[in-house]
Amino acid sequence: MATLITNIKQLVNVREESKLLRGKELSVLPTVENAYMIVEKGLIGEYGSMQNIKHQTSNIKQTIDATGQFILPCWCDSHTHLVFAASREEEFVDKIRGMSYEEIAAKGGGILNSAKKLKAVSEDELLSISLVRLNELIKLGTGAIEIKSGYGLSVEGELKMLRVIKRLKEVSPIPIKATFLGAHTYPLEYREDHKGYIDLIINEMLPVIAKEKLADYIDVFCENGFFSPEETETICRAGMRHGLKAKIHANQLNFSGGVETGIKLSAVSVDHLETVNGDIINKLANSQTIGTLLPTAAFFLRMPFQPARQMIDAGCAIALASDYNPGSSPSGNMNLVVAMSCIGMKMLPEEAINAATLNGAFAMELQNETGSITVGKKANLIFTKPIPSLAFLPYSFGSDLIDKVMINGEFVN
């Protein structure tokens, strides 16, 4: 039996086929005014203008009146660290007092702090607290998500995280992609033995990850003081031999060489990109790699926002994601990400919505399942409260404008 949704003020991001959007294409957001939609078996079955609605209602189980409401595909958050043991608000206070990201890391804070806290909790405890976070994000409109490891920094810790992500996949109503980020930083015991830790990743972590099918992607934090471009390539190629595609933390703090390394490896995406110039942007624009921007991380760390306008004008394919993590972006609210992209990065509302839906889906290789209003895709949908226009979503950034969220054709409680 099917669900009929009628009188939709505007059906947003309506597409017959999925295509990665780059440059000026990002500003084109197809919509249907005064629309209807039929949802059947958890999928989008049909849609169109109310004046063309087919009066075949014999299989309609329920009808929902969406007068005054916009319906969008759910957000596709392609970069998170959702699985972590505890918050780090004490470091938030350190930052207010003037300590830098690097200074906090040097005293055992940052990623090492999260690794210490993760070691102290069981796999079941980690699953429980992570499931609470995941459900909170679904209620905020996230309908597909990528989750990274990287707070284990040991064979036992990384496998614990990835096993939790695998268990989340099994119970989650939304698609989840898993990324192995063992190369997030060097554990203290390997600070002076980079080769030793890289060997641990390649020879002890990756074979188990491949055997248990714990990850879809491999990621490396390519940054000064963390992993060099050469080390990044070595680790990624090892993962690729096990069937994992590359994603790279690139150019967050410095001109790290991460973007060039990602392009060389045909990475699915290079993420962060706070520190880029015209040459790097042009290289990215001429590649198949997606540039994933994380504006809430730049905001939280008081760094300059990524140059989204320059990247779009150069023809880059960009996605938006939350970078949800306890240290540098303790929020997975994609509604805020979209608003901040418009406010801080001068993206048009249409560009931000496309980057947070369809291009986000491409950044997780889920473009055939979600990211747009397309027949056959999952009915993972955001129903807004009555609003005057689409631009009102990022404009009224402090308001809760979601009325309800539908996942697989069912409303989330």
DOLUM-332087 format. One record per residue (C-alpha): residue in three letters; residue number from 1; x, y, z. Coordinates in Angstrom, 3 decimals. Last residue first. Example, Ala and Ser with C-alpha at 12.3 -4.5 7.8 and 13.67 -1.06 7.14 Angstrom:
{rest:Ser&nr:2&u:13.670&v:-1.060&w:7.140}
{rest:Ala&nr:1&u:12.300&v:-4.500&w:7.800}
***
This chain:
{rest:Asn&nr:413&u:9.106&v:9.538&w:16.026}
{rest:Val&nr:412&u:10.534&v:9.321&w:12.514}
{rest:Phe&nr:411&u:7.898&v:9.222&w:9.785}
{rest:Glu&nr:410&u:7.871&v:6.180&w:7.531}
{rest:Gly&nr:409&u:8.575&v:6.064&w:3.777}
{rest:Asn&nr:408&u:12.112&v:4.772&w:4.125}
{rest:Ile&nr:407&u:12.884&v:7.670&w:6.456}
{rest:Met&nr:406&u:10.456&v:10.587&w:6.720}
{rest:Val&nr:405&u:11.376&v:13.625&w:8.795}
{rest:Lys&nr:404&u:8.909&v:16.031&w:10.393}
{rest:Asp&nr:403&u:8.186&v:19.722&w:10.844}
{rest:Ile&nr:402&u:11.722&v:20.931&w:10.257}
{rest:Leu&nr:401&u:12.090&v:24.700&w:10.578}
{rest:Asp&nr:400&u:13.861&v:24.816&w:13.929}
{rest:Ser&nr:399&u:14.943&v:28.436&w:13.984}
{rest:Gly&nr:398&u:18.445&v:29.821&w:14.465}
{rest:Phe&nr:397&u:19.405&v:29.908&w:10.788}
{rest:Ser&nr:396&u:16.413&v:31.920&w:9.596}
{rest:Tyr&nr:395&u:18.175&v:32.866&w:6.359}
{rest:Pro&nr:394&u:19.399&v:29.293&w:5.699}
{rest:Leu&nr:393&u:15.823&v:27.931&w:5.525}
{rest:Phe&nr:392&u:14.150&v:31.196&w:4.407}
{rest:Ala&nr:391&u:15.879&v:30.860&w:1.035}
{rest:Leu&nr:390&u:13.390&v:28.110&w:0.184}
{rest:Ser&nr:389&u:10.498&v:30.533&w:0.510}
{rest:Pro&nr:388&u:7.638&v:31.663&w:2.753}
{rest:Ile&nr:387&u:7.838&v:28.815&w:5.285}
{rest:Pro&nr:386&u:5.221&v:26.341&w:6.555}
{rest:Lys&nr:385&u:7.191&v:23.811&w:8.620}
{rest:Thr&nr:384&u:9.560&v:21.796&w:6.500}
{rest:Phe&nr:383&u:9.073&v:18.158&w:5.552}
{rest:Ile&nr:382&u:12.471&v:16.497&w:5.088}
{rest:Leu&nr:381&u:12.541&v:13.263&w:3.098}
{rest:Asn&nr:380&u:14.169&v:9.851&w:2.954}
{rest:Ala&nr:379&u:11.800&v:8.117&w:0.527}
{rest:Lys&nr:378&u:14.660&v:6.022&w:-0.846}
{rest:Lys&nr:377&u:15.262&v:6.404&w:-4.573}
{rest:Gly&nr:376&u:13.130&v:4.663&w:-7.180}
{rest:Val&nr:375&u:11.679&v:7.812&w:-8.736}
{rest:Thr&nr:374&u:13.987&v:10.736&w:-8.014}
{rest:Ile&nr:373&u:13.684&v:13.471&w:-5.420}
{rest:Ser&nr:372&u:17.396&v:13.862&w:-4.738}
{rest:Gly&nr:371&u:20.249&v:12.783&w:-2.446}
{rest:Thr&nr:370&u:19.401&v:9.076&w:-1.990}
{rest:Glu&nr:369&u:19.818&v:5.567&w:-3.320}
{rest:Asn&nr:368&u:21.550&v:5.859&w:-6.702}
{rest:Gln&nr:367&u:23.774&v:8.698&w:-5.460}
{rest:Leu&nr:366&u:25.056&v:6.608&w:-2.559}
{rest:Glu&nr:365&u:28.712&v:6.723&w:-3.603}
{rest:Met&nr:364&u:29.527&v:8.454&w:-0.299}
{rest:Ala&nr:363&u:30.753&v:11.704&w:-1.895}
{rest:Phe&nr:362&u:28.035&v:11.203&w:-4.525}
{rest:Ala&nr:361&u:25.403&v:11.376&w:-1.774}
{rest:Gly&nr:360&u:26.933&v:14.624&w:-0.536}
{rest:Asn&nr:359&u:26.746&v:15.906&w:-4.107}
{rest:Leu&nr:358&u:23.017&v:15.136&w:-4.163}
{rest:Thr&nr:357&u:22.122&v:16.465&w:-0.712}
{rest:Ala&nr:356&u:24.401&v:18.905&w:1.090}
{rest:Ala&nr:355&u:26.015&v:20.290&w:-2.089}
{rest:Asn&nr:354&u:22.626&v:20.665&w:-3.798}
{rest:Ile&nr:353&u:21.217&v:22.461&w:-0.748}
{rest:Ala&nr:352&u:24.236&v:24.764&w:-0.518}
{rest:Glu&nr:351&u:24.132&v:25.656&w:-4.192}
{rest:Glu&nr:350&u:20.396&v:26.401&w:-4.102}
{rest:Pro&nr:349&u:20.791&v:28.559&w:-0.990}
{rest:Leu&nr:348&u:23.525&v:30.537&w:-2.777}
{rest:Met&nr:347&u:26.986&v:30.063&w:-1.312}
{rest:Lys&nr:346&u:28.626&v:33.111&w:0.210}
{rest:Met&nr:345&u:31.031&v:31.081&w:2.382}
{rest:Gly&nr:344&u:30.117&v:32.406&w:5.819}
{rest:Ile&nr:343&u:26.401&v:33.132&w:5.532}
{rest:Cys&nr:342&u:25.447&v:30.678&w:2.789}
{rest:Ser&nr:341&u:27.674&v:27.869&w:4.000}
{rest:Met&nr:340&u:26.689&v:28.677&w:7.585}
{rest:Ala&nr:339&u:23.035&v:28.098&w:6.725}
{rest:Val&nr:338&u:23.742&v:24.745&w:5.062}
{rest:Val&nr:337&u:25.951&v:23.594&w:7.950}
{rest:Leu&nr:336&u:23.325&v:24.741&w:10.460}
{rest:Asn&nr:335&u:20.689&v:22.588&w:8.786}
{rest:Met&nr:334&u:23.282&v:19.813&w:8.711}
{rest:Asn&nr:333&u:23.251&v:19.591&w:12.497}
{rest:Gly&nr:332&u:26.045&v:17.156&w:13.304}
{rest:Ser&nr:331&u:27.525&v:19.352&w:16.005}
{rest:Pro&nr:330&u:30.716&v:19.105&w:18.048}
{rest:Ser&nr:329&u:32.924&v:20.413&w:15.227}
{rest:Ser&nr:328&u:36.587&v:20.692&w:16.273}
{rest:Gly&nr:327&u:37.071&v:18.383&w:19.219}
{rest:Pro&nr:326&u:34.110&v:16.087&w:19.832}
{rest:Asn&nr:325&u:33.386&v:15.233&w:16.190}
{rest:Tyr&nr:324&u:30.699&v:15.983&w:13.588}
{rest:Asp&nr:323&u:32.619&v:16.935&w:10.424}
{rest:Ser&nr:322&u:29.280&v:18.440&w:9.269}
{rest:Ala&nr:321&u:29.334&v:17.901&w:5.519}
{rest:Leu&nr:320&u:28.991&v:19.949&w:2.343}
{rest:Ala&nr:319&u:29.870&v:18.719&w:-1.138}
{rest:Ile&nr:318&u:31.831&v:20.385&w:-3.917}
{rest:Ala&nr:317&u:32.396&v:19.649&w:-7.593}
{rest:Cys&nr:316&u:34.833&v:22.303&w:-8.734}
{rest:Gly&nr:315&u:34.158&v:24.514&w:-11.757}
{rest:Ala&nr:314&u:36.408&v:27.505&w:-11.034}
{rest:Asp&nr:313&u:33.378&v:29.609&w:-10.003}
{rest:Ile&nr:312&u:32.422&v:26.910&w:-7.515}
{rest:Met&nr:311&u:35.896&v:26.892&w:-5.969}
{rest:Gln&nr:310&u:36.124&v:30.680&w:-5.767}
{rest:Arg&nr:309&u:32.733&v:30.887&w:-4.057}
{rest:Ala&nr:308&u:33.557&v:28.035&w:-1.704}
{rest:Pro&nr:307&u:36.720&v:29.677&w:-0.379}
{rest:Gln&nr:306&u:36.759&v:27.638&w:2.874}
{rest:Phe&nr:305&u:35.969&v:29.703&w:5.932}
{rest:Pro&nr:304&u:38.832&v:31.415&w:7.750}
{rest:Met&nr:303&u:39.617&v:29.694&w:11.051}
{rest:Arg&nr:302&u:37.872&v:30.340&w:14.357}
{rest:Leu&nr:301&u:38.217&v:26.644&w:15.307}
{rest:Phe&nr:300&u:34.440&v:26.301&w:15.732}
{rest:Phe&nr:299&u:33.720&v:28.220&w:12.524}
{rest:Ala&nr:298&u:36.269&v:26.310&w:10.440}
{rest:Ala&nr:297&u:34.798&v:23.061&w:11.756}
{rest:Thr&nr:296&u:31.250&v:24.312&w:11.079}
{rest:Pro&nr:295&u:32.248&v:25.092&w:7.499}
{rest:Leu&nr:294&u:33.220&v:21.541&w:6.514}
{rest:Leu&nr:293&u:33.751&v:21.576&w:2.751}
{rest:Thr&nr:292&u:34.061&v:18.381&w:0.710}
{rest:Gly&nr:291&u:35.972&v:18.801&w:-2.548}
{rest:Ile&nr:290&u:34.942&v:15.971&w:-4.865}
{rest:Thr&nr:289&u:37.598&v:14.197&w:-6.936}
{rest:Gln&nr:288&u:36.968&v:13.763&w:-10.678}
{rest:Ser&nr:287&u:39.770&v:16.199&w:-11.504}
{rest:Asn&nr:286&u:40.038&v:19.466&w:-13.435}
{rest:Ala&nr:285&u:38.312&v:21.484&w:-10.728}
{rest:Leu&nr:284&u:40.682&v:20.038&w:-8.138}
{rest:Lys&nr:283&u:43.729&v:21.159&w:-10.097}
{rest:Asn&nr:282&u:42.150&v:24.590&w:-10.566}
{rest:Ile&nr:281&u:41.519&v:24.899&w:-6.823}
{rest:Ile&nr:280&u:45.113&v:23.947&w:-6.046}
{rest:Asp&nr:279&u:46.453&v:26.608&w:-8.420}
{rest:Gly&nr:278&u:44.070&v:29.274&w:-7.130}
{rest:Asn&nr:277&u:45.029&v:28.744&w:-3.507}
{rest:Val&nr:276&u:43.982&v:26.375&w:-0.724}
{rest:Thr&nr:275&u:43.973&v:26.344&w:3.071}
{rest:Glu&nr:274&u:40.487&v:25.692&w:4.475}
{rest:Leu&nr:273&u:40.243&v:22.642&w:2.238}
{rest:His&nr:272&u:38.388&v:20.394&w:4.760}
{rest:Asp&nr:271&u:37.875&v:17.138&w:2.789}
{rest:Val&nr:270&u:39.353&v:15.547&w:-0.314}
{rest:Ser&nr:269&u:36.845&v:13.225&w:-1.935}
{rest:Val&nr:268&u:36.441&v:9.981&w:-3.871}
{rest:Ala&nr:267&u:40.214&v:9.816&w:-4.154}
{rest:Ser&nr:266&u:41.638&v:9.340&w:-7.631}
{rest:Leu&nr:265&u:45.016&v:8.587&w:-5.986}
{rest:Lys&nr:264&u:46.795&v:11.477&w:-7.746}
{rest:Ile&nr:263&u:43.828&v:13.752&w:-6.994}
{rest:Gly&nr:262&u:44.035&v:12.864&w:-3.305}
{rest:Thr&nr:261&u:47.793&v:13.457&w:-3.236}
{rest:Glu&nr:260&u:47.357&v:16.873&w:-4.875}
{rest:Val&nr:259&u:44.674&v:17.782&w:-2.340}
{rest:Gly&nr:258&u:46.746&v:16.579&w:0.608}
{rest:Gly&nr:257&u:49.872&v:18.508&w:-0.309}
{rest:Ser&nr:256&u:49.828&v:20.112&w:3.127}
{rest:Phe&nr:255&u:49.308&v:23.771&w:2.276}
{rest:Asn&nr:254&u:48.482&v:24.319&w:5.937}
{rest:Leu&nr:253&u:45.764&v:23.923&w:8.584}
{rest:Gln&nr:252&u:42.954&v:22.047&w:6.860}
{rest:Asn&nr:251&u:44.721&v:21.254&w:3.612}
{rest:Ala&nr:250&u:43.438&v:17.708&w:3.157}
{rest:His&nr:249&u:41.698&v:15.045&w:5.234}
{rest:Ile&nr:248&u:41.676&v:12.394&w:2.507}
{rest:Lys&nr:247&u:39.212&v:9.870&w:1.105}
{rest:Ala&nr:246&u:40.586&v:6.818&w:-0.675}
{rest:Lys&nr:245&u:38.737&v:3.715&w:-1.858}
{rest:Leu&nr:244&u:39.079&v:0.465&w:0.079}
{rest:Gly&nr:243&u:39.454&v:-2.758&w:-1.911}
{rest:His&nr:242&u:42.263&v:-4.318&w:0.135}
{rest:Arg&nr:241&u:44.914&v:-3.088&w:-2.307}
{rest:Met&nr:240&u:43.272&v:0.328&w:-1.954}
{rest:Gly&nr:239&u:44.058&v:0.263&w:1.755}
{rest:Ala&nr:238&u:47.749&v:-0.232&w:1.072}
{rest:Arg&nr:237&u:47.582&v:2.514&w:-1.559}
{rest:Cys&nr:236&u:46.041&v:4.822&w:1.006}
{rest:Ile&nr:235&u:48.759&v:4.160&w:3.579}
{rest:Thr&nr:234&u:51.653&v:4.713&w:1.166}
{rest:Glu&nr:233&u:49.998&v:7.793&w:-0.359}
{rest:Thr&nr:232&u:49.458&v:9.404&w:3.028}
{rest:Glu&nr:231&u:53.041&v:8.662&w:4.070}
{rest:Glu&nr:230&u:54.300&v:10.406&w:0.932}
{rest:Pro&nr:229&u:51.914&v:13.344&w:1.389}
{rest:Ser&nr:228&u:53.112&v:13.683&w:4.998}
{rest:Phe&nr:227&u:51.043&v:12.463&w:7.939}
{rest:Phe&nr:226&u:50.693&v:14.508&w:11.161}
{rest:Gly&nr:225&u:52.942&v:17.455&w:11.986}
{rest:Asn&nr:224&u:52.064&v:19.209&w:8.736}
{rest:Glu&nr:223&u:48.837&v:17.657&w:7.456}
{rest:Cys&nr:222&u:47.503&v:14.665&w:5.547}
{rest:Phe&nr:221&u:44.999&v:13.176&w:7.984}
{rest:Val&nr:220&u:44.493&v:9.836&w:6.214}
{rest:Asp&nr:219&u:41.311&v:8.103&w:5.062}
{rest:Ile&nr:218&u:40.437&v:4.595&w:3.878}
{rest:Tyr&nr:217&u:37.001&v:3.793&w:2.545}
{rest:Asp&nr:216&u:34.290&v:1.101&w:2.668}
{rest:Ala&nr:215&u:35.222&v:-0.361&w:6.035}
{rest:Leu&nr:214&u:34.627&v:-3.321&w:8.350}
{rest:Lys&nr:213&u:34.511&v:-6.163&w:5.850}
{rest:Glu&nr:212&u:35.635&v:-8.659&w:8.514}
{rest:Lys&nr:211&u:38.553&v:-9.961&w:6.405}
{rest:Ala&nr:210&u:39.353&v:-6.508&w:4.982}
{rest:Ile&nr:209&u:39.430&v:-4.838&w:8.400}
{rest:Val&nr:208&u:41.490&v:-7.749&w:9.758}
{rest:Pro&nr:207&u:44.072&v:-7.394&w:6.958}
{rest:Leu&nr:206&u:44.094&v:-3.580&w:7.318}
{rest:Met&nr:205&u:44.878&v:-3.408&w:11.026}
{rest:Glu&nr:204&u:47.944&v:-5.641&w:11.447}
{rest:Asn&nr:203&u:50.220&v:-5.241&w:8.417}
{rest:Ile&nr:202&u:49.260&v:-1.869&w:6.945}
{rest:Ile&nr:201&u:48.233&v:0.040&w:10.075}
{rest:Leu&nr:200&u:51.014&v:-1.462&w:12.203}
{rest:Asp&nr:199&u:53.544&v:-0.785&w:9.426}
{rest:Ile&nr:198&u:52.377&v:2.856&w:9.412}
{rest:Tyr&nr:197&u:52.907&v:2.924&w:13.172}
{rest:Gly&nr:196&u:56.460&v:1.587&w:12.944}
{rest:Lys&nr:195&u:57.313&v:3.805&w:9.991}
{rest:His&nr:194&u:56.367&v:6.886&w:11.979}
{rest:Asp&nr:193&u:58.679&v:5.998&w:14.833}
{rest:Glu&nr:192&u:59.377&v:9.200&w:16.736}
{rest:Arg&nr:191&u:55.755&v:9.872&w:17.710}
{rest:Tyr&nr:190&u:55.085&v:6.112&w:17.771}
{rest:Glu&nr:189&u:54.633&v:5.669&w:21.529}
{rest:Leu&nr:188&u:52.546&v:8.844&w:21.681}
{rest:Pro&nr:187&u:50.084&v:7.575&w:19.095}
{rest:Tyr&nr:186&u:50.539&v:9.220&w:15.671}
{rest:Thr&nr:185&u:47.539&v:11.069&w:14.248}
{rest:His&nr:184&u:44.417&v:10.265&w:12.226}
{rest:Ala&nr:183&u:46.086&v:7.447&w:10.280}
{rest:Gly&nr:182&u:43.746&v:4.797&w:11.664}
{rest:Leu&nr:181&u:41.025&v:6.536&w:9.676}
{rest:Phe&nr:180&u:39.040&v:3.561&w:8.350}
{rest:Thr&nr:179&u:35.831&v:4.878&w:6.784}
{rest:Ala&nr:178&u:32.381&v:3.336&w:7.136}
{rest:Lys&nr:177&u:29.365&v:4.268&w:4.999}
{rest:Ile&nr:176&u:25.917&v:4.376&w:6.572}
{rest:Pro&nr:175&u:22.549&v:4.211&w:4.798}
{rest:Ile&nr:174&u:19.570&v:5.184&w:6.990}
{rest:Pro&nr:173&u:17.300&v:2.963&w:9.128}
{rest:Ser&nr:172&u:20.281&v:2.016&w:11.294}
{rest:Val&nr:171&u:20.375&v:-1.400&w:12.953}
{rest:Glu&nr:170&u:22.927&v:-3.282&w:10.840}
{rest:Lys&nr:169&u:24.890&v:-0.181&w:9.844}
{rest:Leu&nr:168&u:25.266&v:0.695&w:13.527}
{rest:Arg&nr:167&u:26.755&v:-2.768&w:14.099}
{rest:Lys&nr:166&u:29.315&v:-2.085&w:11.341}
{rest:Ile&nr:165&u:30.104&v:1.301&w:12.915}
{rest:Val&nr:164&u:30.634&v:-0.430&w:16.275}
{rest:Arg&nr:163&u:32.927&v:-2.958&w:14.611}
{rest:Leu&nr:162&u:34.865&v:-0.083&w:13.075}
{rest:Met&nr:161&u:35.342&v:1.575&w:16.453}
{rest:Lys&nr:160&u:36.477&v:-1.594&w:18.189}
{rest:Leu&nr:159&u:38.799&v:-2.427&w:15.291}
{rest:Glu&nr:158&u:40.452&v:0.969&w:15.677}
{rest:Gly&nr:157&u:40.871&v:0.523&w:19.417}
{rest:Glu&nr:156&u:42.268&v:-3.024&w:19.354}
{rest:Val&nr:155&u:44.791&v:-2.345&w:16.585}
{rest:Ser&nr:154&u:45.768&v:0.951&w:18.162}
{rest:Leu&nr:153&u:45.030&v:4.594&w:17.322}
{rest:Gly&nr:152&u:41.446&v:4.100&w:18.540}
{rest:Tyr&nr:151&u:40.069&v:7.582&w:17.885}
{rest:Gly&nr:150&u:40.418&v:7.313&w:14.116}
{rest:Ser&nr:149&u:37.237&v:5.585&w:12.932}
{rest:Lys&nr:148&u:35.101&v:7.420&w:10.433}
{rest:Ile&nr:147&u:31.331&v:7.609&w:9.914}
{rest:Glu&nr:146&u:29.589&v:8.455&w:6.629}
{rest:Ile&nr:145&u:25.912&v:9.387&w:6.729}
{rest:Ala&nr:144&u:22.615&v:9.147&w:4.871}
{rest:Gly&nr:143&u:19.188&v:10.599&w:5.757}
{rest:Thr&nr:142&u:20.164&v:13.497&w:8.016}
{rest:Gly&nr:141&u:17.068&v:15.601&w:8.725}
{rest:Leu&nr:140&u:17.504&v:16.813&w:12.293}
{rest:Lys&nr:139&u:15.544&v:13.780&w:13.569}
{rest:Ile&nr:138&u:18.116&v:11.597&w:11.788}
{rest:Leu&nr:137&u:20.870&v:13.475&w:13.601}
{rest:Glu&nr:136&u:19.398&v:12.720&w:17.029}
{rest:Asn&nr:135&u:19.033&v:9.049&w:16.078}
{rest:Leu&nr:134&u:22.721&v:8.879&w:15.186}
{rest:Arg&nr:133&u:23.743&v:10.499&w:18.455}
{rest:Val&nr:132&u:21.732&v:8.000&w:20.511}
{rest:Leu&nr:131&u:23.180&v:5.149&w:18.441}
{rest:Ser&nr:130&u:26.698&v:6.383&w:19.215}
{rest:Ile&nr:129&u:26.029&v:6.270&w:22.958}
{rest:Ser&nr:128&u:24.817&v:2.671&w:22.784}
{rest:Leu&nr:127&u:27.474&v:1.429&w:20.371}
{rest:Leu&nr:126&u:30.273&v:2.828&w:22.517}
{rest:Glu&nr:125&u:28.820&v:1.148&w:25.590}
{rest:Asp&nr:124&u:28.602&v:-2.177&w:23.736}
{rest:Glu&nr:123&u:32.181&v:-1.873&w:22.484}
{rest:Ser&nr:122&u:33.392&v:-1.206&w:26.013}
{rest:Val&nr:121&u:34.640&v:2.143&w:27.236}
{rest:Ala&nr:120&u:38.053&v:3.125&w:28.641}
{rest:Lys&nr:119&u:39.989&v:2.915&w:25.357}
{rest:Leu&nr:118&u:37.652&v:5.506&w:23.857}
{rest:Lys&nr:117&u:38.577&v:8.051&w:26.526}
{rest:Lys&nr:116&u:42.290&v:7.704&w:25.802}
{rest:Ala&nr:115&u:41.709&v:7.901&w:22.044}
{rest:Ser&nr:114&u:39.579&v:11.030&w:22.503}
{rest:Asn&nr:113&u:42.408&v:12.716&w:24.387}
{rest:Leu&nr:112&u:44.909&v:11.619&w:21.732}
{rest:Ile&nr:111&u:42.707&v:13.249&w:19.061}
{rest:Gly&nr:110&u:42.821&v:16.601&w:20.822}
{rest:Gly&nr:109&u:44.694&v:16.728&w:24.082}
{rest:Gly&nr:108&u:48.004&v:15.147&w:24.971}
{rest:Lys&nr:107&u:49.876&v:18.369&w:25.675}
{rest:Ala&nr:106&u:50.999&v:18.733&w:22.033}
{rest:Ala&nr:105&u:47.426&v:18.360&w:20.762}
{rest:Ile&nr:104&u:46.269&v:21.363&w:22.792}
{rest:Glu&nr:103&u:49.211&v:23.376&w:21.505}
{rest:Glu&nr:102&u:48.474&v:22.395&w:17.881}
{rest:Tyr&nr:101&u:44.802&v:23.423&w:18.095}
{rest:Ser&nr:100&u:45.912&v:26.736&w:19.624}
{rest:Met&nr:99&u:45.527&v:27.840&w:23.241}
{rest:Gly&nr:98&u:44.039&v:31.275&w:23.753}
{rest:Arg&nr:97&u:41.793&v:31.062&w:26.806}
{rest:Ile&nr:96&u:38.800&v:30.429&w:24.553}
{rest:Lys&nr:95&u:40.723&v:27.497&w:23.077}
{rest:Asp&nr:94&u:41.319&v:26.054&w:26.533}
{rest:Val&nr:93&u:37.571&v:26.405&w:27.243}
{rest:Phe&nr:92&u:36.748&v:24.310&w:24.158}
{rest:Glu&nr:91&u:39.436&v:21.911&w:25.350}
{rest:Glu&nr:90&u:37.434&v:21.342&w:28.532}
{rest:Glu&nr:89&u:34.388&v:20.780&w:26.306}
{rest:Arg&nr:88&u:35.874&v:17.530&w:25.051}
{rest:Ser&nr:87&u:32.882&v:15.160&w:24.714}
{rest:Ala&nr:86&u:33.045&v:11.423&w:25.353}
{rest:Ala&nr:85&u:33.417&v:7.991&w:23.763}
{rest:Phe&nr:84&u:33.409&v:8.710&w:20.046}
{rest:Val&nr:83&u:31.521&v:7.276&w:17.077}
{rest:Leu&nr:82&u:30.126&v:10.258&w:15.143}
{rest:His&nr:81&u:33.394&v:11.128&w:13.398}
{rest:Thr&nr:80&u:31.599&v:12.612&w:10.398}
{rest:His&nr:79&u:32.133&v:13.366&w:6.708}
{rest:Ser&nr:78&u:29.585&v:12.567&w:3.981}
{rest:Asp&nr:77&u:26.437&v:13.996&w:5.560}
{rest:Cys&nr:76&u:23.649&v:13.423&w:3.035}
{rest:Trp&nr:75&u:20.766&v:15.695&w:4.064}
{rest:Cys&nr:74&u:17.263&v:14.374&w:3.481}
{rest:Pro&nr:73&u:15.594&v:15.024&w:0.136}
{rest:Leu&nr:72&u:13.439&v:18.150&w:0.332}
{rest:Ile&nr:71&u:9.735&v:18.744&w:0.889}
{rest:Phe&nr:70&u:8.463&v:22.319&w:1.279}
{rest:Gln&nr:69&u:5.319&v:22.866&w:3.308}
{rest:Gly&nr:68&u:2.426&v:25.300&w:2.921}
{rest:Thr&nr:67&u:-0.128&v:22.510&w:2.466}
{rest:Ala&nr:66&u:1.449&v:19.125&w:3.045}
{rest:Asp&nr:65&u:-1.785&v:17.094&w:3.315}
{rest:Ile&nr:64&u:-0.938&v:13.450&w:3.933}
{rest:Thr&nr:63&u:-3.034&v:10.671&w:2.413}
{rest:Gln&nr:62&u:-2.977&v:7.115&w:3.724}
{rest:Lys&nr:61&u:-3.129&v:3.554&w:2.443}
{rest:Ile&nr:60&u:-3.376&v:4.455&w:-1.257}
{rest:Asn&nr:59&u:-3.768&v:1.277&w:-3.338}
{rest:Ser&nr:58&u:-7.193&v:2.121&w:-4.762}
{rest:Thr&nr:57&u:-6.275&v:5.777&w:-5.270}
{rest:Gln&nr:56&u:-5.950&v:5.960&w:-9.039}
{rest:His&nr:55&u:-6.891&v:9.601&w:-9.500}
{rest:Lys&nr:54&u:-3.675&v:10.575&w:-11.226}
{rest:Ile&nr:53&u:-2.414&v:13.988&w:-10.223}
{rest:Asn&nr:52&u:-1.770&v:16.313&w:-13.149}
{rest:Gln&nr:51&u:-3.131&v:19.500&w:-11.577}
{rest:Met&nr:50&u:-1.291&v:18.601&w:-8.379}
{rest:Ser&nr:49&u:2.020&v:18.815&w:-10.244}
{rest:Gly&nr:48&u:4.226&v:15.746&w:-10.233}
{rest:Tyr&nr:47&u:5.469&v:12.804&w:-8.249}
{rest:Glu&nr:46&u:5.717&v:9.021&w:-8.428}
{rest:Gly&nr:45&u:7.131&v:6.038&w:-6.600}
{rest:Ile&nr:44&u:9.655&v:7.453&w:-4.158}
{rest:Leu&nr:43&u:10.680&v:4.436&w:-2.113}
{rest:Gly&nr:42&u:9.819&v:2.947&w:1.278}
{rest:Lys&nr:41&u:7.526&v:0.308&w:-0.212}
{rest:Glu&nr:40&u:5.466&v:3.044&w:-1.902}
{rest:Val&nr:39&u:5.623&v:6.809&w:-1.647}
{rest:Ile&nr:38&u:3.409&v:8.889&w:-3.950}
{rest:Met&nr:37&u:4.166&v:12.573&w:-4.330}
{rest:Tyr&nr:36&u:2.040&v:15.636&w:-5.052}
{rest:Ala&nr:35&u:3.074&v:19.128&w:-6.059}
{rest:Asn&nr:34&u:2.015&v:22.742&w:-5.814}
{rest:Glu&nr:33&u:5.317&v:23.896&w:-7.333}
{rest:Val&nr:32&u:7.835&v:21.372&w:-8.678}
{rest:Thr&nr:31&u:11.514&v:22.098&w:-8.164}
{rest:Pro&nr:30&u:14.834&v:21.843&w:-9.997}
{rest:Leu&nr:29&u:17.823&v:23.337&w:-8.154}
{rest:Val&nr:28&u:20.317&v:24.925&w:-10.545}
{rest:Ser&nr:27&u:22.984&v:26.809&w:-8.586}
{rest:Leu&nr:26&u:25.230&v:23.753&w:-8.375}
{rest:Glu&nr:25&u:25.317&v:23.453&w:-12.165}
{rest:Lys&nr:24&u:27.353&v:26.683&w:-12.247}
{rest:Gly&nr:23&u:30.463&v:24.879&w:-11.019}
{rest:Arg&nr:22&u:30.044&v:21.161&w:-10.472}
{rest:Leu&nr:21&u:27.139&v:18.803&w:-9.951}
{rest:Leu&nr:20&u:27.534&v:15.028&w:-9.912}
{rest:Lys&nr:19&u:24.635&v:13.634&w:-11.930}
{rest:Ser&nr:18&u:21.634&v:11.661&w:-10.745}
{rest:Glu&nr:17&u:18.726&v:11.073&w:-13.103}
{rest:Glu&nr:16&u:15.132&v:12.230&w:-13.434}
{rest:Arg&nr:15&u:15.685&v:15.004&w:-10.911}
{rest:Val&nr:14&u:13.546&v:16.915&w:-8.416}
{rest:Asn&nr:13&u:15.676&v:18.862&w:-5.968}
{rest:Val&nr:12&u:12.789&v:20.457&w:-4.035}
{rest:Leu&nr:11&u:9.056&v:19.716&w:-4.056}
{rest:Gln&nr:10&u:7.365&v:23.050&w:-3.354}
{rest:Lys&nr:9&u:4.098&v:23.948&w:-1.679}
{rest:Ile&nr:8&u:3.198&v:20.260&w:-1.383}
{rest:Asn&nr:7&u:-0.574&v:20.067&w:-1.832}
{rest:Thr&nr:6&u:-0.709&v:16.273&w:-1.586}
{rest:Ile&nr:5&u:1.317&v:13.388&w:-0.162}
{rest:Leu&nr:4&u:-0.053&v:9.963&w:-1.123}
{rest:Thr&nr:3&u:1.183&v:6.949&w:0.841}
{rest:Ala&nr:2&u:1.142&v:3.514&w:-0.775}
{rest:Met&nr:1&u:0.000&v:0.000&w:0.000}
***
